[in-house]
Amino acid sequence: MAWQIIGHEWAVEFLQHSLATGRVAHAYLFTGPPQVGKVKLARALAQALNCTGPEPPCGHCPSCQKTDKGAHPDIRVIEGEGAGGSLKIDQIRALQHEAMLAPYEGRYRVYILPRADLASLEAANSLLKILEEPPEHVVLILTAVQPESLPATIASRCQRLDLRPVARHLLESVLHERGIKEEQARLLVRLSGGRAVWALDASKDKKMLDRRQRDLDQMIELLAATRVERLDFAWKISRNSDASRTLLELWTGWWRDLLLVHNQGQDHVINIDRRDELDWMASQSTVPQARQALDALLAATAQLEANVNARLAWEGLLLNLPRLPIPPQQQKEKAGAEDGATG
């Protein structure tokens, strides 16, 4: 009842069956794209493991209410404190020490480790020790965007659940039920790529979509920028790993859309609110240029995930993007903004 998970019913049913039969694994690995619902499912499982109601998670018992508020003493979410949000060995050592203690008030001590695939090698090796000999009262829930980055010895010791993007019609229906207008819901579903958590967050936070518009405007301006201006941007963005990942994902979606427009695949375009600019850019570019840009974006993404020097990765990407003029509509908007600032 209180799982409140959108589109991953099969995973919920599997976990419910495990709870009902007493076959709870000592470690789980939830994989899938960012914001597809991995951590939300992990929190729901943690809530269910310590629920005292008849149908866990009931959402009403003191344990469930504490979990909802993030105040349950036996449930911890351990966010990475290293570079790029990676787990550090000191964090895993602290977890090992704490895990030896009996639960304060629940049946289990539950540790949720988001983006375990970003853990340092030392942290991963330390984590393996507790996975090899886990205390009976401990359940570890790891999440990963790129599970192949995890050592096979860790992945093999976890019950793995691969969460897939939610079907468009289902996610659009959920947004309609929550009062989102049809046109806005369609845009959010396209932009989310089936990631329910992202779509719901964006529906509540206008700043997310405003930031997307600014980031796309900035990318288009960079296409008309000089080599020096591009390298300057590479230096600035490379210092912010979170912003780097967000931009790469956004830009990759844009250039995929451009290829679709070139190849008459408009029905699958994601950025449906900026079709005029996509059509104009398609008229100013070639298919090989769009494909080269997309390949450069995918390469930069892989390099950053492999911890290659971020500045070098961004410089290589920006120097491989084609030089294109700014669309007329954006030129007018930019001119208007400049006139307003000087008027």
C-alpha positions in Angstrom: 0.0 0.0 0.0 2.7 2.5 1.0 5.3 1.5 -1.5 4.2 4.4 -3.8 6.4 3.2 -6.6 5.5 4.2 -10.2 6.0 1.7 -13.0 8.1 -0.9 -11.2 5.3 -3.1 -9.9 7.3 -6.3 -10.8 10.1 -5.2 -8.4 7.6 -4.4 -5.7 5.9 -7.7 -6.1 9.3 -9.5 -5.9 10.3 -7.7 -2.7 6.9 -8.2 -1.1 7.2 -12.0 -1.8 10.6 -12.0 -0.3 9.3 -10.3 2.9 6.3 -12.6 3.1 8.4 -15.7 2.8 11.2 -14.5 5.0 13.7 -14.7 2.2 15.2 -11.3 2.6 18.6 -11.0 0.9 21.5 -9.5 2.9 22.3 -7.2 0.0 20.5 -5.8 -3.0 21.7 -4.0 -6.1 19.1 -1.7 -7.8 20.3 -0.5 -11.2 18.9 1.9 -13.8 19.2 5.4 -15.2 19.5 8.4 -12.9 16.2 9.3 -11.1 14.4 6.3 -12.4 13.3 5.4 -8.8 16.2 3.4 -7.4 16.6 5.3 -4.2 12.9 5.6 -3.7 12.5 1.9 -4.0 15.4 1.4 -1.6 13.8 3.7 1.0 10.4 1.8 0.6 12.2 -1.5 1.1 14.0 -0.2 4.2 10.6 1.0 5.5 9.1 -2.4 4.9 11.9 -4.3 6.6 11.3 -2.5 9.9 7.5 -2.0 9.6 5.4 -3.3 12.5 2.1 -3.1 10.7 0.3 -6.1 9.1 1.1 -5.2 5.5 4.6 -3.7 5.3 5.2 -1.0 4.6 2.0 0.2 6.3 3.0 3.9 6.4 1.2 4.4 9.7 3.2 2.6 12.4 5.9 4.6 14.4 8.7 2.9 12.5 7.2 3.8 9.1 6.6 7.4 10.1 10.1 7.7 11.4 11.4 6.4 8.1 9.3 8.9 6.2 10.9 11.7 8.2 14.4 10.3 7.8 14.6 9.9 11.5 14.7 6.1 11.9 17.9 5.2 13.9 18.4 1.9 12.1 18.0 3.2 8.5 20.8 5.3 7.0 21.4 6.7 3.5 25.2 7.0 3.0 25.9 9.6 0.3 29.4 9.6 -1.2 31.7 12.3 0.1 34.5 11.8 -2.4 35.2 13.4 -5.8 32.0 13.3 -8.0 30.0 11.9 -5.1 32.0 8.7 -4.8 32.0 6.6 -1.6 35.2 6.9 0.4 37.0 4.1 2.3 36.5 5.9 5.6 32.7 5.9 5.1 32.7 2.1 4.5 34.9 1.5 7.5 32.5 3.5 9.6 29.7 1.5 8.2 31.5 -1.8 9.0 32.0 -0.7 12.6 28.4 0.4 13.1 26.9 -2.6 11.4 28.4 -4.9 14.1 26.0 -3.2 16.6 22.5 -4.6 17.2 19.6 -2.5 15.8 18.3 0.2 18.2 14.6 -0.5 17.8 14.0 -2.3 14.4 14.6 -5.8 13.1 17.3 -4.7 10.7 20.0 -2.1 10.3 19.5 -1.0 6.7 22.2 0.9 4.8 21.4 2.6 1.4 24.4 3.4 -0.7 23.4 5.5 -3.7 25.7 5.4 -6.7 27.8 2.6 -5.3 29.3 2.3 -8.9 31.2 5.5 -8.2 33.0 4.1 -5.1 36.7 4.3 -5.0 38.6 1.0 -5.5 39.6 1.1 -1.8 36.0 1.7 -0.7 34.8 -1.1 -3.0 37.3 -3.6 -1.5 36.3 -2.6 2.0 32.6 -3.0 1.1 33.3 -6.5 -0.2 34.4 -7.6 3.3 31.1 -6.9 4.8 29.3 -8.5 1.9 31.3 -11.7 2.3 30.4 -12.0 6.0 27.3 -9.8 6.6 25.7 -9.7 10.1 22.3 -11.3 10.2 20.6 -8.1 11.2 22.1 -6.0 8.4 20.7 -5.3 4.9 22.7 -3.3 2.4 20.9 -1.7 -0.6 23.3 -0.5 -3.3 22.2 1.6 -6.3 24.1 1.9 -9.6 23.7 3.7 -12.9 26.6 1.8 -14.4 26.7 -1.6 -12.7 29.5 -2.8 -14.9 31.7 -0.4 -13.0 31.2 -2.4 -9.8 33.6 -5.2 -9.2 32.0 -8.5 -10.2 32.7 -9.8 -6.6 30.4 -7.2 -5.2 27.6 -7.5 -7.8 27.6 -11.3 -7.5 26.9 -11.0 -3.8 23.8 -8.9 -4.2 20.2 -9.6 -5.3 20.1 -7.5 -8.4 17.0 -5.7 -9.7 17.3 -3.7 -13.0 14.8 -0.9 -13.1 13.7 0.2 -16.5 12.2 3.5 -17.7 8.5 3.8 -17.1 6.2 3.5 -20.2 5.2 7.0 -21.5 1.4 6.4 -21.3 1.7 5.3 -17.6 3.8 8.2 -16.6 1.7 10.7 -18.5 -1.4 9.3 -16.8 0.2 9.7 -13.4 1.0 13.4 -14.1 -2.5 14.0 -15.3 -3.9 12.6 -12.1 -1.7 15.1 -10.2 -3.1 18.0 -12.0 -0.5 18.6 -14.7 -2.0 19.9 -18.0 -1.8 17.7 -21.0 0.8 19.7 -23.0 3.1 20.1 -20.0 2.7 16.4 -19.0 3.7 15.4 -22.6 6.8 17.5 -22.4 7.8 16.3 -19.0 7.4 12.6 -20.1 9.5 13.2 -23.2 12.2 15.0 -21.2 12.3 12.4 -18.4 12.9 9.5 -20.7 10.7 7.4 -18.5 12.4 8.5 -15.3 9.4 8.9 -12.9 11.3 10.6 -10.1 12.7 13.3 -12.5 9.3 13.9 -14.1 7.6 14.4 -10.7 10.4 16.6 -9.4 10.3 18.8 -12.5 6.5 19.0 -12.3 6.9 20.6 -8.8 10.0 22.7 -9.4 9.7 25.3 -12.2 13.4 26.1 -11.7 14.4 22.7 -13.2 12.8 23.5 -16.5 14.0 27.1 -16.5 17.6 25.8 -15.9 17.2 23.4 -18.8 16.2 26.3 -21.1 19.2 28.4 -20.0 21.5 25.4 -20.5 20.2 24.8 -24.0 20.5 28.4 -24.9 24.1 28.4 -23.6 25.0 25.3 -25.7 23.5 26.9 -28.9 25.5 30.1 -28.2 28.7 28.0 -27.8 28.2 26.6 -31.3 28.8 30.1 -32.6 31.6 30.9 -30.1 35.3 31.2 -30.8 37.8 28.5 -30.0 39.0 30.5 -27.0 35.5 31.0 -25.7 34.8 27.2 -25.9 38.0 26.4 -24.1 37.2 28.9 -21.4 33.8 27.3 -20.9 35.5 23.8 -20.7 37.7 25.1 -17.9 34.7 26.4 -16.0 32.3 23.5 -16.3 35.0 20.9 -15.7 35.3 22.1 -12.1 31.7 21.1 -11.3 31.1 17.3 -11.7 27.4 17.4 -11.0 26.8 20.2 -13.6 29.0 18.3 -16.1 26.8 15.2 -15.9 23.6 17.2 -16.2 24.8 19.1 -19.2 26.2 16.1 -21.0 22.8 14.3 -20.6 20.9 17.4 -21.8 23.2 18.0 -24.8 23.2 14.4 -25.8 19.4 14.4 -26.0 19.5 17.6 -28.1 21.9 16.1 -30.7 19.9 12.9 -30.8 16.9 15.0 -31.6 18.8 16.8 -34.4 19.7 13.5 -36.0 16.0 12.4 -35.8 14.9 15.6 -37.5 17.5 15.0 -40.2 16.2 11.5 -40.7 12.5 12.3 -40.5 12.1 10.8 -37.1 10.2 13.7 -35.6 7.7 11.5 -33.7 10.5 10.5 -31.3 11.9 14.0 -30.6 12.4 14.7 -26.9 12.7 18.5 -26.9 9.2 19.0 -28.5 8.9 22.6 -27.1 11.9 23.7 -29.1 11.1 22.1 -32.5 11.5 25.4 -34.4 15.1 25.7 -33.3 15.8 22.0 -34.1 14.3 22.4 -37.6 16.4 25.5 -38.2 19.6 23.8 -36.9 18.9 20.9 -39.2 18.7 23.3 -42.1 22.2 24.7 -41.1 23.9 21.4 -40.5 24.6 18.1 -42.1 24.0 14.5 -40.9 27.7 13.8 -40.5 28.1 16.9 -38.3 25.3 15.9 -36.1 26.6 12.3 -35.8 30.1 13.6 -35.0 28.7 15.8 -32.3 26.7 13.0 -30.8 29.8 10.6 -30.9 31.9 13.3 -29.2 29.2 13.7 -26.4 29.1 9.9 -25.8 32.9 9.7 -25.7 33.1 12.6 -23.2 30.5 10.9 -21.0 32.4 7.7 -21.0 35.7 9.5 -20.2 34.2 11.3 -17.2 32.7 8.1 -15.9 36.2 6.6 -16.2 37.6 9.5 -14.2 39.6 10.9 -17.1 40.8 14.5 -16.6 37.5 16.5 -16.8 39.0 19.5 -18.4 40.6 17.5 -21.2 37.4 15.6 -21.8 35.4 18.9 -22.1 38.0 20.5 -24.3 38.0 17.6 -26.7 34.2 17.6 -26.8 33.8 21.4 -27.4 36.4 21.4 -30.1 34.5 18.6 -31.9 31.2 20.4 -32.0 30.4 22.0 -35.3 30.4 25.8 -35.7 26.8 26.9 -36.4 25.1 30.3 -36.3 22.7 31.2 -33.6 19.0 30.7 -34.6 17.2 33.9 -35.5 14.7 33.6 -32.7 17.4 33.3 -30.1 19.3 36.2 -31.7 16.2 38.4 -31.2 15.7 37.3 -27.6 19.4 37.9 -26.8 19.3 41.4 -28.5 16.1 42.2 -26.5 17.8 41.2 -23.3 20.8 43.3 -24.0 18.7 46.3 -24.9 16.8 45.9 -21.7 20.0 45.8 -19.7 21.3 48.9 -21.3 18.1 50.8 -21.5 
